[in-house]
Amino acid sequence: MAGALTRRLGELARLFLTLGLLGFGGPAAHIAMMEERVVRRRRWMAREEFLELVGVVNLLPGPNSTELAIHIGYRQAGVPGLLVAGLAFIVPSTVIVLVCAWAYARYGTVPAVQDVWRAVQPVVVAVVATALVKFARTGLRTVRLALLAGGALLLAALGVNEFLVLLAAGVLALGRAWPGRAGLAIPCLVPMVWLARAEAGAAELFLFFLRVGAVLYGSGYVLLAFLRGGLVEQGRLTEGQLLDAVAVGQATPGPVFTTATFVGYLLAGTPGALAATAGIFLPAFLLVAASGPLVRWVRRSPPARAFLEGVTAGSLALMALVAWQLGRAAIDGPIPALVAVGSAVLLGAGVNSALLILGAAGLGLTLP
């Protein structure tokens, strides 16, 4: 028994250390790479189960791809797996960003990670698009869900908050399965909206980022608003430093929320970086541990499954919008377009996405 657990923990550590080192592209790309390894390669769960977990983490505040990694670890090896998977995914990115912050503070410039990022972007677009097609075949299996996803995509494109898009999709799907009671989900928003608007009163970095991690819905760009309101407007961080922190978080592999690591280092050195990182990611571990029973209840409850089907459709719409936005930025000429198409073909043929990203990153470092 102990030997089997040790083997599972070792597999989780190897998988998520790899993703933490090679996971460029943000949450959508991370989820796509997890699907490839967890569902298709290792067959740890069916695609339907994986999509259910994606829907659940989209309902939780905090970094979604990190929460998905923690959920997968929990499913495979309980609480030890939860800790191993989450830490293995977070630590590599934290170390990389910490080094970038040290160099930034010492030399006044951000390390040259942009060449790597530009090289891997077309590959990331292909990874996200390929995964999106797979997810859509499973998650949009009816015309109703496809129309729901289309409506969610329109709302997201118009700038509606990501959490509200997901909630609307879930409530609409629930109303179909459970007429007259869908409105019961609306009051659940009130405490989260209040917390999100409350002023940050914590003086310590750990408490500030703990609060942010506990109430932040949406992408890493939403984090920018929290940091500007809580740190820039308070005079603790300059606008330029904040933008540089976001650039490093976007251009390095692993969770985008390691932007907090960079900010923490600028404000209080290595202790500040570690405190900020712990604060922003700790709620993810606690929320996933608490939501374990929620997943089991969802699988047994038809109304809950209907709501989650709607959330899944909304999640796919958000993922499609991310893929489109990333594609517009990354594919700006014939060569990136060829790289993206070639990567999609190779992914369809079963080539490991990590190898493609690693190869593109190597070219970005070596070619002028």
Residue frames as qw, qx, qy, qz and C-alpha x, y, z in Angstrom:
[[0.000, 0.885, 0.466, 0.000, 0.00, 0.00, 0.00],
 [0.288, -0.825, 0.109, 0.474, 2.75, 2.45, 0.98],
 [0.446, -0.177, 0.597, 0.643, 4.73, 1.48, -2.12],
 [0.270, 0.600, 0.656, 0.369, 1.75, 2.16, -4.41],
 [0.095, -0.951, -0.245, 0.161, 1.21, 5.57, -2.81],
 [0.410, -0.619, 0.328, 0.584, 4.89, 6.43, -3.21],
 [0.415, 0.147, 0.667, 0.601, 4.75, 5.51, -6.89],
 [0.136, 0.804, 0.542, 0.203, 1.65, 7.64, -7.44],
 [0.244, -0.909, -0.039, 0.336, 3.25, 10.58, -5.66],
 [0.466, -0.354, 0.495, 0.642, 6.38, 10.17, -7.79],
 [0.335, 0.448, 0.666, 0.493, 4.29, 10.19, -10.98],
 [0.030, -0.927, -0.373, 0.004, 2.45, 13.31, -9.82],
 [0.379, -0.759, 0.168, 0.503, 5.69, 15.07, -8.94],
 [0.449, -0.088, 0.594, 0.661, 7.29, 14.27, -12.32],
 [0.238, 0.649, 0.634, 0.348, 4.19, 15.32, -14.26],
 [0.085, -0.955, -0.285, -0.011, 3.63, 18.66, -12.54],
 [0.458, -0.615, 0.261, 0.587, 7.30, 19.58, -12.25],
 [0.422, 0.162, 0.615, 0.646, 7.43, 19.19, -16.04],
 [0.084, 0.788, 0.526, 0.309, 4.34, 21.34, -16.51],
 [0.332, -0.884, -0.117, 0.306, 5.68, 23.90, -14.05],
 [0.451, -0.446, 0.402, 0.660, 8.89, 24.18, -16.10],
 [0.205, 0.063, 0.685, 0.696, 7.37, 24.04, -19.59],
 [0.102, 0.670, 0.732, -0.070, 3.86, 25.40, -19.02],
 [0.076, -0.147, 0.140, 0.976, 3.98, 28.58, -21.08],
 [0.146, -0.297, -0.646, -0.688, 0.79, 30.27, -22.20],
 [0.384, -0.206, 0.257, -0.863, -1.33, 30.76, -19.09],
 [0.554, -0.028, 0.687, -0.469, -4.24, 28.75, -17.66],
 [0.810, 0.409, 0.011, -0.420, -5.84, 27.75, -20.97],
 [0.559, 0.540, -0.629, -0.011, -2.59, 26.21, -22.20],
 [0.154, -0.351, 0.836, -0.393, -1.95, 24.57, -18.81],
 [0.718, 0.113, 0.472, -0.499, -5.39, 22.94, -18.85],
 [0.779, 0.503, -0.251, -0.277, -4.82, 21.74, -22.40],
 [0.353, 0.516, -0.765, 0.154, -1.48, 20.16, -21.45],
 [0.392, -0.199, 0.757, -0.484, -2.98, 18.54, -18.36],
 [0.828, 0.264, 0.182, -0.460, -5.73, 17.02, -20.48],
 [0.653, 0.541, -0.517, -0.117, -3.17, 15.57, -22.86],
 [0.217, 0.410, -0.831, 0.307, -1.17, 13.91, -20.08],
 [0.381, -0.091, 0.702, -0.595, -3.88, 13.01, -17.58],
 [0.758, 0.304, 0.276, -0.506, -6.66, 11.90, -19.94],
 [0.772, 0.543, -0.249, -0.218, -5.05, 10.79, -23.17],
 [0.417, 0.549, -0.704, 0.171, -1.63, 9.54, -22.12],
 [0.021, -0.239, 0.853, -0.464, -2.04, 8.21, -18.57],
 [0.522, -0.327, -0.641, -0.458, -5.82, 7.56, -18.68],
 [0.109, -0.021, -0.711, 0.695, -6.18, 8.56, -15.03],
 [0.329, 0.461, 0.563, -0.602, -9.74, 9.73, -15.74],
 [0.415, 0.556, 0.647, 0.316, -12.25, 10.03, -18.58],
 [0.190, 0.271, 0.178, 0.927, -12.52, 13.29, -20.50],
 [0.380, -0.678, -0.438, -0.452, -16.01, 13.83, -19.02],
 [0.667, -0.604, -0.303, 0.314, -14.59, 13.63, -15.49],
 [0.503, -0.063, 0.027, 0.862, -11.77, 16.00, -16.45],
 [0.025, -0.479, -0.323, -0.816, -14.25, 18.53, -17.83],
 [0.537, -0.716, -0.429, -0.124, -16.28, 18.29, -14.62],
 [0.633, -0.445, -0.167, 0.611, -13.16, 19.23, -12.65],
 [0.285, 0.201, 0.212, 0.913, -12.53, 22.12, -15.04],
 [0.273, -0.654, -0.424, -0.563, -16.08, 23.33, -14.37],
 [0.639, -0.654, -0.358, 0.188, -15.64, 23.03, -10.61],
 [0.555, -0.278, -0.055, 0.782, -12.37, 25.00, -10.49],
 [0.119, 0.397, 0.315, 0.854, -13.92, 27.70, -12.67],
 [0.433, -0.742, -0.399, -0.320, -16.46, 28.22, -9.88],
 [0.684, -0.551, -0.202, 0.433, -13.69, 28.70, -7.31],
 [0.072, 0.983, -0.168, -0.014, -11.74, 31.92, -6.84],
 [0.551, -0.595, 0.522, 0.264, -7.99, 31.82, -7.41],
 [0.154, 0.541, -0.681, -0.469, -5.66, 30.39, -10.08],
 [0.878, 0.143, 0.070, -0.453, -7.74, 27.86, -12.01],
 [0.761, 0.402, -0.509, 0.005, -4.98, 25.79, -13.59],
 [0.076, 0.408, -0.766, 0.491, -3.22, 25.48, -10.22],
 [0.624, -0.097, 0.470, -0.616, -6.48, 24.37, -8.61],
 [0.891, 0.272, -0.197, -0.306, -6.95, 21.82, -11.39],
 [0.492, 0.441, -0.710, 0.243, -3.46, 20.42, -10.73],
 [0.228, -0.282, 0.702, -0.613, -4.29, 20.20, -7.02],
 [0.805, 0.067, 0.172, -0.564, -7.60, 18.46, -7.80],
 [0.808, 0.355, -0.459, -0.105, -5.85, 15.89, -10.00],
 [0.247, 0.397, -0.772, 0.430, -3.33, 15.21, -7.25],
 [0.484, -0.163, 0.536, -0.673, -6.14, 14.82, -4.72],
 [0.876, 0.183, -0.071, -0.441, -7.98, 12.38, -6.99],
 [0.730, 0.391, -0.556, 0.066, -4.86, 10.27, -7.48],
 [0.590, 0.069, -0.645, 0.480, -3.36, 10.19, -3.98],
 [0.457, -0.730, -0.489, 0.142, -5.54, 12.02, -1.47],
 [0.232, -0.965, 0.009, 0.121, -4.12, 14.82, 0.68],
 [0.582, -0.449, 0.424, 0.529, -0.47, 13.85, -0.01],
 [0.493, 0.364, 0.573, 0.544, -1.20, 13.98, -3.73],
 [0.038, 0.945, 0.314, 0.085, -2.93, 17.34, -3.32],
 [0.368, -0.853, 0.196, 0.314, 0.21, 18.80, -1.74],
 [0.602, -0.203, 0.556, 0.536, 2.69, 17.15, -4.12],
 [0.434, 0.566, 0.553, 0.430, 0.85, 18.12, -7.31],
 [0.011, -0.977, -0.210, -0.044, 0.23, 21.70, -6.23],
 [0.424, -0.786, 0.287, 0.347, 3.74, 22.36, -4.96],
 [0.628, -0.033, 0.575, 0.523, 5.40, 20.64, -7.94],
 [0.361, 0.712, 0.471, 0.376, 3.42, 22.91, -10.29],
 [0.126, -0.985, -0.110, -0.039, 4.05, 26.12, -8.34],
 [0.628, -0.635, 0.206, 0.400, 7.68, 25.82, -7.16],
 [0.639, 0.132, 0.380, 0.656, 9.52, 25.84, -10.55],
 [0.173, 0.779, 0.319, 0.512, 7.73, 29.01, -11.68],
 [0.437, -0.895, -0.076, 0.042, 8.30, 30.63, -8.28],
 [0.696, -0.395, 0.254, 0.543, 12.05, 29.98, -8.49],
 [0.493, 0.385, 0.405, 0.667, 12.26, 31.32, -12.06],
 [0.044, -0.880, -0.269, -0.390, 10.31, 34.48, -11.20],
 [0.593, -0.770, 0.000, 0.237, 12.38, 34.96, -8.04],
 [0.651, -0.121, 0.309, 0.683, 15.57, 34.93, -10.13],
 [0.261, 0.626, 0.397, 0.619, 13.99, 37.41, -12.56],
 [0.308, -0.919, -0.205, -0.134, 13.03, 39.68, -9.65],
 [0.673, -0.551, 0.123, 0.478, 16.57, 39.52, -8.23],
 [0.532, 0.147, 0.376, 0.745, 18.07, 40.48, -11.60],
 [0.041, 0.794, 0.397, 0.459, 15.47, 43.23, -12.05],
 [0.454, -0.881, -0.106, 0.076, 16.21, 44.72, -8.63],
 [0.679, -0.417, 0.241, 0.554, 19.98, 44.46, -9.19],
 [0.408, 0.005, 0.483, 0.775, 20.26, 45.63, -12.80],
 [0.239, 0.470, 0.162, -0.834, 17.02, 47.55, -13.32],
 [0.475, 0.282, -0.521, -0.651, 15.88, 45.48, -16.32],
 [0.884, 0.010, 0.309, -0.350, 13.68, 42.49, -16.89],
 [0.446, -0.297, 0.782, 0.319, 15.65, 39.41, -18.06],
 [0.361, 0.345, -0.507, -0.702, 15.35, 38.62, -21.75],
 [0.407, 0.141, 0.889, -0.156, 12.49, 36.15, -21.59],
 [0.529, 0.565, 0.130, -0.619, 10.50, 37.81, -24.35],
 [0.329, 0.462, -0.706, -0.424, 12.42, 36.01, -27.14],
 [0.050, 0.013, 0.994, -0.101, 11.46, 32.67, -25.60],
 [0.376, 0.441, 0.588, -0.564, 7.86, 33.78, -25.21],
 [0.472, 0.573, -0.219, -0.633, 7.58, 34.94, -28.83],
 [0.232, 0.329, -0.872, -0.279, 9.00, 31.63, -30.05],
 [0.048, 0.137, 0.972, -0.184, 6.63, 29.44, -28.06],
 [0.401, 0.299, 0.271, -0.822, 3.47, 31.51, -28.64],
 [0.596, 0.240, -0.469, -0.606, 2.47, 29.85, -31.95],
 [0.371, 0.035, -0.926, 0.067, 2.96, 26.42, -30.36],
 [0.109, 0.190, 0.694, -0.686, 0.83, 27.46, -27.39],
 [0.521, 0.261, -0.070, -0.810, -1.91, 28.63, -29.75],
 [0.573, 0.157, -0.730, -0.338, -1.87, 25.21, -31.39],
 [0.195, -0.039, -0.903, 0.380, -1.98, 23.44, -28.01],
 [0.285, 0.245, 0.473, -0.797, -4.97, 25.47, -26.86],
 [0.572, 0.278, -0.281, -0.719, -6.83, 25.14, -30.16],
 [0.467, 0.116, -0.864, -0.146, -6.27, 21.37, -30.32],
 [0.068, -0.151, -0.842, 0.513, -7.51, 20.91, -26.75],
 [0.382, 0.248, 0.199, -0.868, -10.48, 23.19, -27.39],
 [0.585, 0.168, -0.562, -0.560, -11.61, 20.99, -30.28],
 [0.385, -0.031, -0.912, 0.140, -11.36, 17.88, -28.08],
 [0.065, 0.201, 0.641, -0.738, -13.23, 19.54, -25.22],
 [0.457, 0.203, -0.082, -0.862, -15.96, 20.84, -27.52],
 [0.519, 0.041, -0.774, -0.360, -16.70, 17.33, -28.81],
 [0.368, -0.234, -0.848, 0.302, -17.40, 16.20, -25.26],
 [0.066, -0.336, -0.495, 0.798, -18.69, 19.33, -23.52],
 [0.381, 0.351, -0.052, -0.854, -20.94, 20.64, -26.34],
 [0.158, 0.035, 0.964, 0.213, -22.70, 17.42, -27.25],
 [0.217, 0.668, 0.708, -0.075, -26.13, 19.04, -27.77],
 [0.232, 0.612, 0.311, 0.689, -27.32, 21.99, -29.84],
 [0.389, -0.879, -0.237, -0.143, -28.55, 23.69, -26.65],
 [0.677, -0.576, 0.077, 0.452, -25.10, 23.58, -25.05],
 [0.546, 0.195, 0.322, 0.748, -23.48, 24.79, -28.26],
 [0.003, 0.782, 0.316, 0.537, -25.87, 27.77, -28.38],
 [0.562, -0.812, -0.125, 0.097, -25.19, 28.43, -24.71],
 [0.690, -0.272, 0.182, 0.645, -21.44, 28.47, -25.41],
 [0.351, 0.491, 0.355, 0.714, -22.02, 30.86, -28.31],
 [0.247, -0.885, -0.249, -0.307, -23.92, 33.25, -26.06],
 [0.682, -0.654, 0.018, 0.328, -21.21, 33.03, -23.40],
 [0.634, 0.066, 0.262, 0.725, -18.57, 33.76, -26.03],
 [0.120, 0.726, 0.314, 0.600, -20.48, 36.87, -27.11],
 [0.470, -0.870, -0.135, -0.061, -20.73, 38.12, -23.51],
 [0.737, -0.422, 0.136, 0.510, -17.03, 37.51, -22.90],
 [0.510, 0.321, 0.315, 0.734, -16.10, 39.28, -26.14],
 [0.080, -0.830, -0.264, -0.486, -18.17, 42.27, -25.00],
 [0.187, 0.490, -0.484, 0.701, -16.08, 42.47, -21.83],
 [0.733, -0.527, -0.078, -0.421, -18.45, 40.92, -19.29],
 [0.311, -0.606, 0.686, -0.255, -16.62, 39.61, -16.20],
 [0.400, 0.220, -0.876, -0.156, -15.55, 35.97, -16.59],
 [0.059, 0.092, 0.886, -0.450, -17.23, 34.83, -13.38],
 [0.484, 0.360, 0.292, -0.742, -20.52, 36.44, -14.38],
 [0.541, 0.353, -0.571, -0.507, -20.31, 34.74, -17.78],
 [0.273, 0.084, -0.955, 0.080, -19.85, 31.34, -16.11],
 [0.210, 0.211, 0.705, -0.643, -22.61, 32.00, -13.58],
 [0.543, 0.366, -0.035, -0.755, -25.04, 33.07, -16.30],
 [0.512, 0.260, -0.745, -0.340, -24.30, 29.97, -18.37],
 [0.146, -0.011, -0.943, 0.300, -24.75, 27.72, -15.34],
 [0.324, 0.278, 0.518, -0.741, -28.00, 29.36, -14.23],
 [0.575, 0.339, -0.291, -0.685, -29.47, 29.16, -17.73],
 [0.462, 0.154, -0.862, -0.140, -28.62, 25.46, -17.94],
 [0.006, -0.106, -0.846, 0.523, -30.00, 24.89, -14.43],
 [0.447, 0.259, 0.204, -0.831, -33.22, 26.69, -15.30],
 [0.598, 0.223, -0.580, -0.505, -33.76, 24.20, -18.10],
 [0.473, 0.016, -0.875, 0.102, -33.26, 21.20, -15.82],
 [0.271, -0.404, -0.710, 0.509, -34.83, 22.68, -12.67],
 [0.006, -0.586, -0.352, -0.730, -37.47, 25.27, -13.72],
 [0.435, -0.794, -0.249, -0.344, -38.35, 27.92, -11.18],
 [0.742, -0.638, -0.018, 0.207, -35.34, 27.41, -8.92],
 [0.710, 0.364, -0.024, 0.603, -32.40, 28.69, -10.94],
 [0.026, -0.841, 0.054, -0.538, -32.63, 32.05, -9.21],
 [0.781, -0.622, -0.021, 0.049, -31.49, 30.42, -5.98],
 [0.808, 0.058, 0.004, 0.587, -27.91, 30.55, -7.32],
 [0.224, 0.786, 0.055, 0.573, -27.89, 34.35, -7.59],
 [0.470, -0.861, 0.070, -0.182, -27.58, 35.18, -3.84],
 [0.891, -0.223, 0.068, 0.389, -24.35, 33.17, -3.71],
 [0.533, 0.551, 0.048, 0.640, -22.72, 36.04, -5.59],
 [0.230, -0.926, -0.093, -0.283, -23.38, 38.65, -2.91],
 [0.671, -0.686, 0.156, 0.234, -20.60, 37.78, -0.42],
 [0.738, 0.054, 0.302, 0.601, -18.02, 37.39, -3.19],
 [0.266, 0.750, 0.230, 0.560, -18.90, 40.72, -4.77],
 [0.403, -0.907, -0.013, -0.118, -18.68, 42.41, -1.34],
 [0.768, -0.454, 0.234, 0.387, -15.29, 40.86, -0.60],
 [0.650, 0.328, 0.312, 0.610, -13.94, 41.76, -4.04],
 [0.110, 0.823, 0.165, 0.533, -14.90, 45.41, -3.54],
 [0.602, -0.781, -0.099, 0.136, -13.66, 45.68, 0.03],
 [0.196, 0.881, -0.393, 0.174, -10.52, 47.70, 0.60],
 [0.815, 0.089, -0.472, 0.325, -7.33, 45.79, 1.39],
 [0.400, -0.864, 0.108, -0.286, -6.70, 46.51, 5.05],
 [0.916, -0.295, 0.045, 0.267, -3.85, 44.07, 5.71],
 [0.031, -0.916, 0.367, 0.157, -0.43, 45.61, 6.09],
 [0.507, -0.389, 0.740, 0.210, 1.49, 42.38, 5.72],
 [0.332, 0.375, -0.642, -0.581, 2.12, 41.02, 2.25],
 [0.030, -0.058, -0.998, -0.004, 0.98, 37.54, 3.21],
 [0.227, 0.490, 0.680, -0.496, -2.41, 38.78, 4.39],
 [0.336, 0.564, -0.142, -0.741, -2.84, 41.06, 1.38],
 [0.337, 0.300, -0.762, -0.464, -2.16, 38.30, -1.12],
 [0.077, 0.172, 0.959, -0.212, -4.15, 35.78, 0.93],
 [0.360, 0.543, 0.417, -0.634, -7.18, 38.02, 0.53],
 [0.375, 0.522, -0.423, -0.638, -6.53, 38.46, -3.19],
 [0.167, 0.168, -0.948, -0.210, -6.19, 34.71, -3.72],
 [0.157, 0.279, 0.873, -0.368, -9.42, 34.09, -1.81],
 [0.359, 0.652, 0.419, -0.519, -11.66, 36.42, -3.83],
 [0.123, 0.551, -0.453, -0.690, -10.07, 36.82, -7.27],
 [0.732, 0.379, 0.564, -0.049, -12.10, 35.42, -10.16],
 [0.549, 0.827, -0.029, -0.113, -11.01, 35.53, -13.78],
 [0.824, 0.395, -0.145, 0.380, -7.63, 35.64, -15.47],
 [0.640, -0.259, -0.164, 0.705, -4.27, 36.92, -14.31],
 [0.158, 0.440, 0.183, 0.865, -5.19, 40.28, -15.84],
 [0.480, -0.751, -0.332, -0.310, -7.78, 40.71, -13.07],
 [0.731, -0.403, -0.229, 0.501, -4.89, 40.45, -10.61],
 [0.380, 0.291, 0.067, 0.876, -3.54, 43.66, -12.17],
 [0.279, -0.688, -0.240, -0.625, -6.57, 45.60, -10.90],
 [0.748, -0.611, -0.249, 0.069, -6.14, 44.26, -7.36],
 [0.708, -0.155, -0.072, 0.685, -2.44, 45.11, -7.30],
 [0.193, 0.469, 0.138, 0.851, -2.98, 48.58, -8.70],
 [0.437, -0.719, -0.231, -0.488, -5.67, 49.39, -6.15],
 [0.801, -0.577, -0.143, 0.070, -3.89, 47.82, -3.18],
 [0.748, -0.287, 0.090, 0.591, -0.25, 48.69, -3.88],
 [0.401, 0.352, 0.253, 0.807, 0.23, 51.29, -6.63],
 [0.185, -0.769, -0.273, -0.547, -2.45, 53.69, -5.37],
 [0.676, -0.720, -0.121, 0.101, -1.01, 53.29, -1.87],
 [0.120, 0.917, -0.374, 0.070, 2.42, 54.37, -3.11],
 [0.729, -0.440, 0.521, 0.060, 4.14, 51.06, -2.33],
 [0.634, 0.096, 0.634, 0.433, 4.74, 50.14, -5.99],
 [0.138, 0.480, -0.248, -0.830, 5.17, 52.21, -9.15],
 [0.769, 0.462, 0.124, -0.423, 3.08, 51.73, -12.26],
 [0.492, 0.626, -0.589, -0.141, 6.19, 50.71, -14.21],
 [0.128, -0.334, 0.903, -0.239, 7.17, 48.10, -11.61],
 [0.661, 0.183, 0.563, -0.461, 3.66, 46.65, -11.70],
 [0.739, 0.571, -0.135, -0.331, 3.69, 46.35, -15.49],
 [0.288, 0.568, -0.771, 0.019, 7.12, 44.72, -15.40],
 [0.385, -0.166, 0.830, -0.368, 5.85, 42.26, -12.77],
 [0.765, 0.365, 0.329, -0.417, 2.89, 41.31, -14.96],
 [0.579, 0.649, -0.441, -0.223, 5.18, 40.93, -18.00],
 [0.039, 0.437, -0.887, 0.144, 7.43, 38.50, -16.12],
 [0.555, 0.049, 0.709, -0.433, 4.42, 36.54, -14.84],
 [0.762, 0.510, 0.100, -0.386, 3.07, 36.22, -18.38],
 [0.535, 0.681, -0.487, -0.112, 6.39, 35.39, -20.06],
 [0.066, -0.418, 0.884, -0.201, 7.61, 32.71, -17.65],
 [0.506, -0.126, -0.808, -0.274, 6.23, 29.16, -17.44],
 [0.256, -0.270, -0.815, 0.444, 3.84, 27.93, -14.78],
 [0.078, -0.772, -0.615, 0.140, 1.08, 29.82, -12.96],
 [0.223, 0.664, 0.137, 0.700, 0.65, 33.44, -13.99],
 [0.489, -0.836, -0.161, -0.190, -0.13, 34.29, -10.36],
 [0.764, -0.251, -0.097, 0.586, 3.59, 34.09, -9.57],
 [0.160, 0.720, 0.073, 0.671, 3.42, 37.78, -10.46],
 [0.581, -0.791, -0.053, -0.186, 2.91, 37.99, -6.70],
 [0.858, -0.239, 0.005, 0.456, 6.39, 36.52, -6.19],
 [0.477, 0.421, 0.099, 0.765, 7.94, 39.33, -8.23],
 [0.214, -0.788, -0.105, -0.568, 5.97, 42.02, -6.41],
 [0.773, -0.627, -0.088, 0.029, 6.77, 40.52, -3.02],
 [0.780, -0.039, -0.001, 0.625, 10.50, 40.55, -3.80],
 [0.250, 0.582, 0.088, 0.769, 10.43, 44.19, -4.88],
 [0.413, -0.762, -0.082, -0.493, 8.70, 45.18, -1.64],
 [0.635, -0.657, 0.342, -0.220, 10.49, 43.01, 0.92],
 [0.034, 0.568, -0.819, -0.075, 13.19, 40.86, -0.69],
 [0.369, 0.066, -0.914, -0.153, 13.14, 37.06, -0.60],
 [0.056, 0.242, 0.823, -0.510, 11.00, 36.85, 2.58],
 [0.409, 0.409, 0.147, -0.803, 8.44, 39.11, 0.92],
 [0.455, 0.278, -0.655, -0.535, 8.47, 37.01, -2.25],
 [0.239, -0.055, -0.966, 0.084, 7.85, 33.80, -0.30],
 [0.168, 0.326, 0.632, -0.683, 5.14, 35.42, 1.83],
 [0.460, 0.385, -0.122, -0.791, 3.32, 36.81, -1.22],
 [0.426, 0.180, -0.811, -0.359, 3.54, 33.46, -3.03],
 [0.112, -0.161, -0.931, 0.308, 2.25, 31.53, -0.03],
 [0.261, 0.350, 0.425, -0.793, -0.57, 34.01, 0.48],
 [0.501, 0.348, -0.267, -0.746, -1.91, 33.98, -3.06],
 [0.514, 0.154, -0.794, -0.285, -1.75, 30.19, -3.51],
 [0.072, -0.042, 0.871, -0.485, -2.81, 28.97, -0.04],
 [0.590, 0.215, 0.301, -0.718, -6.56, 29.53, -0.68],
 [0.635, 0.326, -0.547, -0.436, -6.31, 27.25, -3.74],
 [0.296, 0.136, -0.927, 0.184, -5.19, 24.30, -1.59],
 [0.219, 0.129, 0.693, -0.675, -7.88, 24.96, 1.02],
 [0.594, 0.307, 0.003, -0.743, -10.67, 25.45, -1.53],
 [0.582, 0.257, -0.709, -0.305, -9.83, 22.29, -3.44],
 [0.147, 0.040, -0.923, 0.355, -9.71, 20.24, -0.24],
 [0.339, 0.238, 0.531, -0.740, -13.10, 21.63, 0.75],
 [0.603, 0.367, -0.175, -0.686, -14.64, 21.13, -2.69],
 [0.064, 0.199, -0.968, -0.136, -13.85, 17.40, -2.87],
 [0.272, 0.346, 0.838, -0.324, -17.31, 16.44, -1.54],
 [0.400, 0.590, 0.045, -0.700, -18.80, 18.96, -3.98],
 [0.282, 0.381, -0.734, -0.485, -17.47, 16.95, -6.94],
 [0.001, 0.098, 0.994, -0.052, -19.02, 13.74, -5.60],
 [0.297, 0.508, 0.572, -0.572, -22.35, 15.50, -4.98],
 [0.346, 0.536, -0.285, -0.716, -22.34, 16.97, -8.48],
 [0.182, 0.194, -0.900, -0.345, -21.99, 13.52, -10.02],
 [0.010, 0.302, 0.936, -0.180, -25.10, 12.32, -8.14],
 [0.176, 0.614, 0.439, -0.631, -27.32, 15.40, -8.54],
 [0.458, 0.534, 0.576, 0.416, -29.07, 16.02, -11.92],
 [0.056, 0.982, 0.177, 0.028, -29.63, 19.76, -11.24],
 [0.420, -0.761, 0.339, 0.361, -26.01, 20.19, -10.18],
 [0.602, 0.008, 0.622, 0.501, -24.82, 18.33, -13.27],
 [0.354, 0.775, 0.450, 0.268, -27.00, 20.56, -15.45],
 [0.154, -0.976, 0.047, 0.145, -25.55, 23.68, -13.81],
 [0.523, -0.535, 0.508, 0.426, -22.02, 22.35, -14.30],
 [0.596, 0.374, 0.582, 0.408, -22.74, 21.52, -17.94],
 [0.190, 0.946, 0.223, 0.142, -23.63, 25.17, -18.43],
 [0.358, -0.855, 0.292, 0.236, -20.48, 26.30, -16.62],
 [0.668, -0.138, 0.584, 0.440, -18.43, 23.92, -18.78],
 [0.480, 0.674, 0.445, 0.343, -19.97, 25.44, -21.92],
 [0.047, -0.999, 0.005, -0.020, -19.10, 28.90, -20.61],
 [0.578, -0.605, 0.429, 0.340, -15.57, 27.75, -19.79],
 [0.658, 0.206, 0.553, 0.467, -15.11, 26.53, -23.35],
 [0.271, 0.896, 0.268, 0.229, -16.32, 29.89, -24.63],
 [0.290, -0.921, 0.223, 0.132, -13.76, 31.70, -22.47],
 [0.681, -0.289, 0.542, 0.399, -11.08, 29.28, -23.64],
 [0.576, 0.552, 0.467, 0.383, -12.02, 29.99, -27.27],
 [0.065, 0.991, 0.059, 0.099, -11.75, 33.73, -26.66],
 [0.506, -0.717, 0.400, 0.266, -8.31, 33.28, -25.06],
 [0.705, 0.061, 0.565, 0.423, -7.18, 31.18, -28.04],
 [0.410, 0.791, 0.341, 0.300, -8.41, 33.86, -30.46],
 [0.148, -0.983, 0.111, 0.009, -6.75, 36.70, -28.56],
 [0.615, -0.520, 0.498, 0.319, -3.51, 34.79, -28.18],
 [0.691, 0.313, 0.529, 0.381, -3.59, 33.81, -31.85],
 [0.278, 0.929, 0.172, 0.172, -4.03, 37.41, -32.99],
 [0.272, -0.906, 0.315, 0.081, -1.00, 38.44, -30.96],
 [0.651, -0.390, 0.603, 0.246, 1.21, 35.45, -31.75],
 [0.622, 0.305, 0.612, 0.381, 0.49, 34.75, -35.41],
 [0.097, 0.865, 0.036, -0.491, 1.65, 38.01, -36.97],
 [0.222, 0.656, -0.570, -0.443, 3.31, 36.63, -40.08],
 [0.829, 0.249, -0.404, -0.295, 3.69, 33.58, -42.34],
 [0.400, 0.324, -0.806, 0.292, 6.39, 31.88, -40.24],
 [0.288, -0.109, 0.688, -0.657, 4.41, 31.91, -36.95],
 [0.771, 0.169, 0.021, -0.613, 1.36, 30.73, -38.91],
 [0.719, 0.317, -0.611, -0.096, 3.33, 27.78, -40.34],
 [0.128, 0.265, -0.822, 0.487, 4.66, 26.96, -36.87],
 [0.523, -0.016, 0.457, -0.720, 1.13, 26.99, -35.43],
 [0.836, 0.246, -0.183, -0.455, -0.31, 24.81, -38.19],
 [0.582, 0.360, -0.722, 0.103, 2.63, 22.41, -38.08],
 [0.095, -0.228, 0.765, -0.595, 2.35, 22.15, -34.31],
 [0.704, 0.059, 0.251, -0.662, -1.37, 21.38, -34.57],
 [0.811, 0.306, -0.433, -0.245, -0.64, 18.61, -37.08],
 [0.383, 0.333, -0.793, 0.337, 2.07, 17.14, -34.84],
 [0.352, -0.146, 0.610, -0.695, -0.19, 17.32, -31.78],
 [0.817, 0.156, 0.001, -0.556, -2.91, 15.53, -33.72],
 [0.749, 0.336, -0.571, -0.021, -0.38, 12.84, -34.59],
 [0.859, -0.446, -0.244, 0.057, 0.38, 12.32, -30.89],
 [0.529, 0.372, -0.340, 0.683, 3.59, 14.32, -30.44],
 [0.469, -0.563, -0.493, 0.469, 4.11, 15.44, -26.84],
 [0.079, 0.943, 0.187, 0.264, 3.26, 19.14, -26.45],
 [0.532, -0.788, 0.170, 0.259, 6.10, 19.62, -23.93],
 [0.689, -0.067, 0.429, 0.581, 8.63, 18.57, -26.57],
 [0.346, 0.698, 0.385, 0.495, 7.21, 21.08, -29.04],
 [0.226, -0.967, -0.068, -0.097, 7.30, 23.89, -26.48],
 [0.669, -0.571, 0.276, 0.387, 10.81, 22.97, -25.36],
 [0.637, 0.218, 0.431, 0.601, 12.02, 22.94, -28.96],
 [0.164, 0.848, 0.284, 0.417, 10.43, 26.32, -29.68],
 [0.435, -0.895, 0.041, 0.085, 11.91, 27.79, -26.49],
 [0.728, -0.284, 0.342, 0.522, 15.36, 26.53, -27.48],
 [0.474, 0.502, 0.397, 0.605, 15.04, 28.19, -30.88],
 [0.103, -0.947, -0.204, -0.224, 13.95, 31.40, -29.21],
 [0.580, -0.748, 0.172, 0.273, 17.10, 31.42, -27.11],
 [0.672, -0.194, 0.466, 0.543, 19.52, 30.57, -29.90],
 [0.436, 0.537, 0.479, 0.540, 18.20, 32.29, -33.03],
 [0.173, -0.090, -0.071, 0.978, 18.65, 36.05, -33.54]]
